[in-house]
Amino acid sequence: MSFVADLRVVLRGRDFQRLFGTRLVSQFSDGIFQFGVAGFAFFSPEKQTTALEVAAGLAVLLLPYSLLGPFVGVFIDRWSRRQILVVAPMVRGVLLLVAAGLVAADVPDPAFYAAALAVLGVNRFFLASLSASLPHVVPTERLMAANAVTPTSGTLVTFVGVGLGYLLRHIYGADDGGVALLLVTSGVVFGLSALVARTIDRQLLGPWPDPDRPQARQALRNVVTGLADGARHLVHHRMAAATMGAMAAHRFFYGMATALGIILYRYYFTNGDSEAALEGIGLVVATSAVGFGLAVIITPYATERFTVERWVPIALSTAGVLTGALVLPFQEWGLPAAGFVLGVAGQSVKICADTTVQRDVQDIYLGRAFSIYDMLFNGMYVLAAALSAAILPANGKSYLAVVIIAVGYPVAALAYRMITASSRAKVV
């Protein structure tokens, strides 16, 4: 099916429309927020960003939330997911106003990062609830189509939000006051998603009542045990676990590519001109958005023709070979092209991973499964940035980093193929 056909099919359900609208509004706000944070952390004219600072910034924003992932799973497997979608946007909006106040007051960076961390924590809680809710508003046979148009459409809307953030930066200014206004704008927009979520029936999104399930307080005390239960459940669903692993591998190499690109644009291509560097990275983001959009179109066709088990390694291998070829010359034109390739491949793998987890994992484990997913999604990205900090030179030109990316993707594809082939042989 084409993207338009998929969208037409899944939009027939009114409940899906409401969940879809909640996602689009919230992720549009995400784009504005992410641009504001990136501009403040990596492209401020007053700062001299190093690879170590890039890694530290990503760690502050992503890694601590990954450690909260198990707690998120406990609650979204017990609390009304609809209520989470209503309350989380309001909490996040308030936190964004606090973060804006801290920036405007010119407080030390750690205070701002603490507020940004709280914002991202609430947001990931929200996104995990959206993913766990999707199977409740579309039939099983339409999950692939739904995953091609919902998370992917949300990502595309995030890119639109980034673009608006870029335009607003020129209106608000690049100083701390401008960043504060961007955060306020993001907070107001995100709060609107709660109004959309309120139109969804409170009981619709699950989880279903289970009298044998322990209370949240008890589950919170046993969160490590709960995470282990989720991991054991995934071990017995090897297709879901393998596809989740493929997504984690992509995030690792994508994290390396991100750190490499930021430093190359900041110093190697622009000689320290922060505004020129931001424009260059903006072009990479734009081409990545085009790649994401293309993935929406081709993934349903590709998985129907090749199956998920074949399409995932094709996407990973292609990403490694083409990225290496495009970046190794260290010409400025190569990075936007590589961004496009990684956009297509990464979103293709993500659509497959989302669908496989939702299709194969029991509903009672979905929250914990997506919490593990988010831990890998963020943790691997930060780990890659940390490795980049250790190997990247001051100007970012590193043949070693490019080789790791170019070789790592095909190796991940081979590992995925071996695991899925073994799993299929056992079933037969």
PyMOL commands that set and color helices and strands:
alter all, ss='L'
color gray80, all
select helices_A, chain A and resi 3-10+14-42+51-76+81-104+109-136+140-149+151-172+176-197+216-221+223-235+238-268+274-306+308-327+334-360+363-391+399-427
alter helices_A, ss='H'
color red, helices_A
deselect
rebuild
show_as cartoon
